[in-house]
Amino acid sequence: MAIDQLRRSCSVVLHDDRVSTEDALCGSDVLPLGILAKLSASDSTPIYILAASAAAQRDEISIHVSLALRFGFQNRANATVKILETADTVAATATHIEFFFRDQHLSRADMWRIMQRLDATVAYKGQKVSYLGSLAAEVRAIYVAGKEVSSAYVTHAKTKPIFRSGNARYTIMIQISKEMLEHWIDSELMYERVISGFLPELFQKWDALKSRHQVTVVLFGRCLKKAEDVQADDFFHVVDSDVSSSDWRRLLRRLKRTFNGPSLPSQVSLAARGNILQAIHMAAMDFANDNVDPHLRSRGTSIIAITAGAGLFETDHDLLKSTTHLLMGNSIGVDIVAMSPKPFCPVPLFSYQRDLASMIEDRMPNVVLEAEAVDVSESPTAKDDLFYIAMKAAEAEGHWKTSPWLTLLNPCNPTRDNMRVAAQYRKWQHVFPRAVSPMEFKWASMCSPAALPLTTEYAPSVRELQKQFTKEVRRLLVSRSEDRDRLGSSHALSQLIKLRLTYGFQLAATERMQPRSGQSDCHERVLMSLGNAYHDLYRLSDTELQVVEYRLDEANEAEARKEVNADDKYHIRVRSAGSTKAASADVRLMTPRSEPAWASLDEEVVAHGSSHAEVDAARMRLVLIPIEPPRPGHITPGPSRGLSDEERHIDGIQKLTQLWQRNRYITPGDRRHQASLSRPKTTPRMAPRDPNPLAIEYQTRDPSAVAFAYGSAATAQHDGQEQATPIFAESEMYHSTGFDVTKLVKQMQELPPYGVEVRDRRWFARMHFKCFRGDEMVNWLLRVFRDLQTREDAIAIGKDLMERGVFSHVRARHEFRDGNYFYQIASTHRTTVYPDNASVFGRSSLKSVPSTPVAEPRSSPFVRPLRGDGTSSGKPTLNMAPLEKKQLLLSEKILYNADPGQKSDQLEIISLHYDRIHNPENCYHILLEWVNTTAILVREAVNRWTTLAEAHGLKLVQVPCVEASKLHMHHPLEVPISVKLALRPPETTPMTPAVDGQASGTQRVTADSHAYQKALLRKLDFVLDFEAAANFPAKVEVLYSYGKPDYDMTQYIHKSGLLLAQICGDGSCDFLLVLNRLAAARTSIAGRPPVEVEVVEHIVKRFVKVCQDEKALKTFYEQTKQPPPSPSMGNEYGMDNDVPPIQLPPRLAHRAVMRTVL
C-alpha cells in the first residue's frame, strides 16, 4: 500500500462517558472499523488506536477524555493517523501486560476471562479494566519485546498477562539466630537493621503503591541448651496475625518490644544451622489449600524469610524435597532476604549430607533472594539417586523443562556453561518481561506478588507423553440447549479450562481450527499442565468433549516422590497470636494436597450439578452471632422497632431467608416437576413474601436437646406429594365482606387442619398456654376465605378480629403480625378451659422474651400424618404411619443464585446450607460450597448478607470449617491455648428430667458433666457454635446436610467473633482457646479499622484471670447452683409430651416443590 494511503490527517475531538465509554471513535474517512493505527499529534505521546465505533464526523478521531489527559491530546488538535500493515501489527503487539488489582479477589479463571475480553483490543498504560460491572484492575505497564511502552495491541495468544495483587496475604518470617542478636554492621545490630531499615522501607513502598496487604509476622529460631552447645527445641513466636499493612508503625513498635522483651531465648544457633526450611514449610502449609476457608477479601500469597546469615543453610534431604513439592504444587512464592553481605558463591544454598555416597551435596533455590517462587537445585554428584537420574534423562531430550532442580556444577564459580539460566524460573518465567539479573534486588515480588502465570512455555513432547505417562481418556456429553452461548460445548470447554486454572494449571498449548465455509463445527484443543500432570481438552462437536489425562507412570511417580512424605513429627514450641506464653506442639510437615477427582468435577461442571459435597468444592463457613443492641444513634429499621433483642435477631434471620428465597436457583428438572403438578382451582394464591419461607423452627434448647426430646419424631420427612388442598368446599368457605365471627372463632379452635394450631408453647423460662402463632393464623385465614389473595389481605382480617377482641397478644405488646408471635383466644370466646400463666412462675421471675414458637406440634413423636383421599365433605382424612428409622436432619440445602443481576456469562450457583432449627441464644450456621463460581460474586453476596444482619443486631463472621482443636494440623502456627480451672466444679452435677422421646412422654434423669463450664463460657460472652458428636443420642441418627456431626469437643465463639473456645473432657485442661484469624482479618462494613491482636490478648487475659481466680470461681459455682439446662436436658416446667416433628407441615406442603418467589 502506498505511503500516502497509510497516513491520513484528521482532527482530534474528545468525548466522555455520556457519549461513549469506548476509548476511540473513528470517522469512516480516516480509519475503518477494526483497523489498527497509530495516532500522533504535536505535544502528545503517540498511541495506538483501534476503532470500535464510528465518530460523529467522518474526518474526526474522538478519544476519551481520560486518554487525552494521560497522553496530552488537546481538543480540536490536528493529528496524523498511520494505518499499520501486518508486519507493523506484529511489532505493535504487546508481549507482556502487567495489571495491578486491589480490593478484589480475582481468581486465575477471572484473569483468563479478563484477557479474553481484552483480546484484539488496544491497551493503554493507566487504563482501568472493568469486570462484572465494577473496576477490577489497572494496567500498570505494557511491554513489547522487553521494552516498556505506553500502548500496544493485545491478543490472547501472544500477550502474556502479569497480575499483581495489592491486597495479598504476607507471612514475614524473621530468623532469630546468633548473628541476628549479636552481629554488627555499620554500628547497628542485625535485628535493628531489620526493624529500622528493611521493614520500614518495605512498608513505605507498599504505601507508595497504595497496597493494603494482610501481614503476619513470625519470629522463629533454634534455641540451644545452656549447659552444652547441642540442639534443643525450635521455637515460633507469632508477633501479629493478619493485620493490615496500613498499621505497620504499630506493628514495628510491637516487634521492637518483642525483641527487647524476655520472651525470646538468648541461646540460639547460627543461621546456617537454624530451622529456616522448616519455617518456610510451615508458612507454606498455611497457604496450601485455599479451597477451604477462602479469604475472599484478599488475593495472592507470599512468604518473606529474613535471615542474618549469608544465605548458606544446612538441611535435610527429605525435608528439602518435601518443601520443594509443597511450594511447587501450590505455586507459593518465597523471597529470602539476607541482611549480611553477599558471599562469592550463589545463594541461598542448601547443603545436606546423605549416606548415598558419603558426601555433601548442595542445592540452590534458583529464584530465592527476591523472586517470585522457590525452585531448588542440586549438584550432579548423586549418580545413584533414581529421582535425579529420571529427571536428568528427561531433560537430556531437550523438551521437558519442568524439573524442580537446577544443575549447578560448581557453586563457587557459576557461569552460563554450568547453570541453565534460561530454565531458571520454570513455571514463573512469564512473570518476568525482561531478563532478570541475579544481582538485582527484586522489590516487585515483595511489594505486589504476582499470580501464577496463565501460560507456560514448557510441555512434554508426544514421545515423552507416550513413554513416561499413563493415559486416561474420558468423554463428556453436553446436552443441547437453546441458549448455546451459556450451555453449549464451547461454553463447557471454557468451564473446564477455568476449573483447571483455579486449581493451578497453566495453558501449555492451544490449537484452534476455524471452520471452513459450509462447516458448522469448530474443533479446539487445549493442553494444560500442573507439575507432572497434563490434561488435553478437546471439543469434538457441539455436544461432545474429550478429556485426556496424562499422569507420570506409577513407577516413576513412586520414585519421584520417594521419601517425600515424612512420617516423623516436628516438635516445636509456639506462642500464638493473643497468647501470653508458648505451648508445645507436634507438627506433621505435610506435602501438597491430593489430586482432586477430575472425573467428578468435570461432570459437575458440564452438567451444572449441585452435589458439591461429593466433589472437591470450595467451602466457606459463616455464623450469625447475636450481639448487643446497636449503639445510640444507630437507625433501627422501622419494622424492627419495638422488638426485643431476641425478636429482632429472629426477624433478621427471617429477612435473610427471604433474600435467599428470592435468589433461589431452580434447576430445570425442578421446574418441569413443578409445572407437572396440578394445583386445585380453589386454592388461593399464596403471597410471595412469606415471613419464614424456609420453615426454620425456633427453639429454646440446643440441637442435642432437640435430638433427645424429639427422638425419631424429628425424622418425619415430607414425601413431596402433598399439596395445599383447601380445607373446605368452596361453598363452605368464608368471604371477607361478611362472615359469622362466632362461627369463625369456633372453627378456629378445632383441631388442625380444620382449625388453627392452639397449644402450650415454652420460650426460655416462660410457658404460654394454649396460644397460636401469627404466621399460622395468616396461613389458616388464606385457606378458609375464598377471596383472600395475599398475606396482606389475611393480616387485615386478623387485625380486624383482634380489634373485635377475639384474641390478643400473650403479653399485650404487639398488634397482629405475620410472624413468630404468640396470641391467645379471649376468655369470652374460648371453647376450653385455659390455665393461668402466673400459676407456673411468679411475676418477678419473668423477663422479656420474644413471642416465638418452640416447634410444630404432633400427637406422637413416632408417627407422622399422611393425607389420604378427601371425603365427600371435602375434608381430608388423616392417616398415621410409623417411621422406619430414627433420623434427625439439622440443616437443609438450597441452590443460591449469586448473580441475580446476570452480570456474568455463566451460571453462578452456590450450595447454601442453613440450620433448620435455631436457638436465638446460639450461633446460626451457614455453609457455602461452590465449584467454578466467581469469587467476586460470592463476596458481594456475603457483603449484602452482612449489611442486612448488622441492621438486626447480628454479626456475620467467617469461621474455620474444622474444629479449633484440629486447626494446627493444617495451620501449624495456630496452636490452641490450654486453660485449666483453678477450682474444680462441684462433683454433684444437677440432675434434670428430660423427655425420652417416647409417645407416652416418659421422663428420665440426665446429668451434664460440663454444665458449669458451659455456664462460665456464656458468662464470659461466648455463644454456642457446634456441640460435640458425643452429646447427641446414639439411638437417633443426627445429620447435617453436609455430613454427620464430627466435633470431638463442644465449641463456642466469642461475641466479637475473634476467639474460639472448646470444652476439654480429657482432664488435662478445661478449655482450649484459638484465635479466629478469618474474623480478625476482616474489616467491618462501617469502615472501622481492623481488629488488633491486643483486643484478642485482652479477651484471653480476662478469660485466664477468671479461670485462675479460685475465690471468683467458688462464688460463681454457688451462684449458679442450677446451671442452665443441658442441651441433653429438658425443663421441669413445660415438658412437651406432644413433641412436634421437625418437618414441613401440611400448610407448607407447596414448599416441597421448589417454587420461584415472584
PyMOL commands that set and color helices and strands:
alter all, ss='L'
color gray80, all
select helices_A, chain A and resi 3-6+65-71+86-91+108-117+178-182+190-208+245-260+271-273+276-286+317-330+386-396+426-431+443-447+462-468+484-487+489-502+554-560+598-607+612-614+638-640+645-662+668-676+703-715+730-732+741-748+774-784+791-803+827-829+837-839+843-845+935-950+964-969+1011-1019+1029-1031+1077-1080+1093-1107+1110-1120+1146-1152
alter helices_A, ss='H'
color red, helices_A
select strands_A, chain A and resi 7-15+24-26+36-41+47-50+53-54+60-64+77-83+96-101+121-124+128-131+134-144+147-149+151-154+160-165+169-176+184-185+188-189+214-224+231-244+301-307+312-314+333-338+349-354+359-363+469-477+506-513+523-530+533-539+544-552+570-575+583-587+618-626+697-698+759-763+766-773+807-809+822-825+863-870+876-882+887-889+891-897+909-915+917-918+924-930+954-959+977-979+991-995+1003-1007+1022-1026+1037-1039+1051-1054+1059-1063+1071-1075
alter strands_A, ss='S'
color yellow, strands_A
deselect
rebuild
show_as cartoon
